[in-house]
């Protein structure tokens, strides 16, 4: 089944729009521009938008329990307190500030800092237990230069995969027993057994054929199906739990990056896009698109730290 009924949710020119996440408490979409070092929010009811500059390339931004954001940044994982994510100011992580890195109420502090020259943060997701699974990659996308790590609410970090090229989409099945994962250059969507904290039994769910683009961000719906954005593929695909392709959303832009369900009933599929690297970007490249009524999403947990 092919869908082509998209709408423009946010007209923008993000260099590398990414990481759409529905914030259920605030009833808004959070998304980022990695290379623009910006965290955006969008309220589809009021149309209100906010933007915050992070001063470092930001790979992901997710809601925290009690308010605020957890952010996957170039030099590690940090926290914004309630109110800090919508200030519109740059009060962001640099190399200066107080000894604890705190900007005070609504400000920023590091949860886990690890500076690796030539490496930056990329996609991240919050697991059912409230831990953040954070990916990294090298700017030159060198094989083995990236990682996937589990960041506990107290800042304890466990490296789960240490031989990744471009760590991307991560998500869990409705029953929490499976974890899906993408290392984009492999062209694979992989699935792991998941016991609540650890993974094992890695195997292939599906492969994106050469010429159809590279798998990027993903989301899992209430039926347990996996929706995957195809970088340089101009589409979002849905795969069933047994790896069968059963739906395609065709898009006018070549570089969709990630997707997530949102809206009050979690039936609208939001899709971020990129314009970086395109000589003549489509007018909608860098915007956030939406397919109303595309399916039924799962409520996403907030980071418990």
C-alpha positions, 0 to 999 in steps of 0.5 A: 500500500502506498501513501502520498497524502502528506502535509507540511507541519513546519515549513523550515530549512533545517540543514539536518532535521532529525529526531521527531518526538511526541511530548505527551505531557505538553502535547507538542512535537520536539525535533532538532536540527543537528548541524544547526545546533537547534532544538525545536518544538511545535504545537499542532493545535496552536501552531506555536513554535519555539527554538533553542540553540544548544551551542553544540551539534545535537543528535537528539532531544527527549522529554524528561519525567517532571519536565525539561529535556535530555539532550545527546550532544557532541561531547556527551549527554546533558539535561535541561531543567523544566522551562529551559527547553523553551526559553529561546535563549542559548544558555547552552553547554560550552566550556565555561560556567560553574564547576558543576556545569549548571545554569540554575533553574531551567538551565543546563548541566552535564549528565555524562561528558565524554569528549572524543575528537572527531565524533558527535552524537546522533540519534537516541531513544528512551527505553521502556525503563526510562534509560536513554539509548544514545548513539554516536558517529564520527563526522567522517562516518568511519566504520567502527567510529561510533557507538550505542550506549545505555545511559541510566537516569543516574548517568551510569553509561554502558557501551552496548555496541562499540563498532558502529559507523552511523548509529541511527534509529532505535525502538522497542516492540509494544511488549518491550521484548524486542529492540530494533536498531539501525547502523545506516551504512549496513542498509539493515534494520536489525532486531535484538532480544531485549530483557529490559536492560540488555540486548542479545540475539542480533539478527536481520529484520530487513535490508534496504536494497541499493538504489532505495536509499539508506535506513535512518530513523525509525519508530514502532507502531501499536501493531509492532510494525517498524516505520523507517525513513529512507535517506536518499530514498524519498520515502518512509516504509513500514515493515511488519514484525516478520520483516515484510514490507507492507506500506510506503509513504512517498515524499517529494524530498530525497532525504527524510531522516526520521519519523514518529507518531504524534497528535492527541491520539498518536495517529499522525506520522511526523517526518523530519527531513534534511537539505544538507549535501543537496545542490538544489534542495527541494523547497520542502527539504528541511521541513517537517512533514506529516501524514494524518491518520497514517497509523497508531503509534505507541506512547513514548516514555520520558527519560527518568533522570 
